[in-house]
Amino acid sequence: MHLSLALLVLFFSLILSNVINRVFPRLPLPLIQIIFEVGIGFLLKGEVFELETELFLAFIIAPLLFREGEESDITSILRNWKLILFLIFPVIFVSTLGIGYLAKAVLPASVPLSACLAIGAALGPTDLVAYSAISKRFSFPKWISYILQGEGLLNDASGLVAFQVAVTALTTGAFSLLDASWNLVISVLGGFLVGLITALFNRLFLTILDNMDAADVTGALLLELVLPISSYFVAEEIHASGIIAVVVAGISLASRFKKITVFDAKLDSVSHTIWGTITFMLNGMVFFLLGTELPTLATPVLSIST
């Protein structure tokens, strides 16, 4: 299937999944999209669309995490920061090690420890999408919702960083738990600083334009759309975590964390609609890539079982 035709199929599946979700609101939208894209994957008969990991993280995952951070409740995160940090770093570290060593004990001896830890990092973080789907049906206390939302946002980022460290150790062939832990800490701190600095420069530039009466919604929106991608690449260039930088940049631009002006109100009303469409399409692309991969992985297993 040509790329142009694949994109058309993707867009039509996104439109149809949105319609089904509107008609049957109790069905989670991610579940509908997964079913559609897996079906498309089987129709493609094992054809896989390859996308470089760096491009996937920078142009798909980074904007999604940035927007989640930008929509977060900063006041609640700061109020419960101790518990959120405990749920992020110690818990993700323990879960990665626990699942990794369990996988090492279960899998064949030829599987290296770094590969097992990569499995632990992939399975360790909690699923914020699953919580969001459950919270629509059941009511939770607000303080629990705020903690889980903040923890889920940063846990995804820390889990991705741990996964990247494990994969790097796997590809280089050298693994040291102490070195990996140190690299993880440096990567997280570096990403945190890059995210703060890039968000500060973004805000400073908009302030200068506003003082010169040169600011407009289109230009400000373009700067906001470019911010997660630029934050990611700047952090990765200095060997810090691009994912952490993106999340911190998004949180730094959250509405409660910045001075609200008339121009900000105009920008927020437009960006809410634009970002809603962008995140919907990017999530669909994630499920589309997943759908093309699953049949390729499942076919050998199904053939063996039969």
Secondary structure, DSSP 8 states (H G I E B T S, - for coil): --HHHHHHHHHHHHHHHHHHHHHSTTS-HHHHHHHHHHHHHHHTTT------HHHHIIIIIHHHHHHHHHTS-HHHHHHTHHHHHHHHHHHHHHHHHHHHHHHHHHS-TTS-HHHHHHHHHHHSS--HHHHHHHHTTS---HHHHHHHHHHHHHHHHHHHHHHHHHHHHHHHS---HHHHHHHHHHHHHHHHHHHHHHHHHHHHHHHHHHHTT---HHHHHHHHHHHHHHHHHHHHHTTS-HHHHHHHHHHHTSGGGS---HHHHHHHHHHHHHHHHHHHHHHHHHHHHHHHHHHHHHHHHHHHH-
